[in-house]
Amino acid sequence: MTNHVTITYCTGCKWLLRSAWMAQELLTTFEADLDELTLRPGSGGVFEVQVNEKLIWSRKEAGRFPDIKELKQLVRNEIAPDRSLGHTDGHRTDQPDQG
């Protein structure tokens, strides 16, 4: 299976640099797991992240941008759910707190 991430960002809002930074972080973290990462210009305040065509983040739905730790966890959950992200994991939201 190939893994593809698409980041769609609003050009009018000047979110290219934010998108490029997030793309760089994802490519560095998942260099062996990602086959492709696309930056897609959009409009209307859009900022969305898709993994294999599944929407995993929408700024409009969440009311904010993801922090990079959160975004890495969401991507990992889609492409390599058993993989540890080391210190980035902290408390995984998909596992119960060990107390």
N, C-alpha and C positions, 0 to 999 in steps of 0.2 A: 504494500500500500504506500502511496506517496502522500506526503503531508504538505499542505499548502496553507499559508496564512495570508490573508488580505486585510490591510488596514486602509479604510476609506476615511478621508479627512476633508474638511471644508477649506477650499482655497481662499475664499473670501475672508475667513476667520484667521488666515495665516497660520494654520496648524501643521504645515509641512515639516518644520524643524522638530516639533514634538513627535510627529509620526515617524520621522527618520530616526530619531533617537530611540524610540521604542522598537523599531525594526532592528536597529543595530543590537540592542540588548537581547532581543529574541534570537537573532541569528548567532550571536555569541554563545548564548546559553544552550541553544538547541542545534548547534552546527551539524551534529551527526543525525539529527532526527527530522530536520526540515529539508524538503526538496526545493521549495520555492517560497519566497515572500514577496508580495506585491503591494506597492503603495498606489492607491487609486484616488485621484482627485475627485472631489465632490463639491456640493454646495449646500446651502441651507442649514449650516451649523452641524453637519453630520460628522460624527467620529464613531466608527464602528470597526470591530475586529471580528473576522471570521476565520475559523479553522476548518478546512475541508468543507467549505460552504455552509458551515453551521455558525450562526451568530453567537458569539460568546461575550461580546460587550457592545453596548450601545450607550453613548453619552446621553442621548435623549431619554432613554428608559431609566438609566441610573441617576441622572441629574448631575453627573460629574465625570471626570476622567478617571481611569483606573490608575492606581499607583503601580509602579513597575513590578513589585513583588506580587501583587494581586494578579496582574496580567500574566506573568510567568506561570503562576499556579494554574490559572485557567487554561492556558495553552498546554501545559504539562498534562493536565487532567484529560485532555482530548487526544494527545498523541503518544504519551508514555506514562499512563497513570501509576505505574509501579515505581517510577523513577523518583529518587530523592533529589531535591533541589538544595540540599545542605542547609546552610543558615537561612536561606530564603524561605524555607518551609515554615520555620517557627512553629506555629500552631496551624496545622492544616484544617481548613474549614470543612472538609469532607470526612474527617475522622473525629471521634469523640475525644474530649479533653482527658488526658491521662492524670490530671490533677495535681 
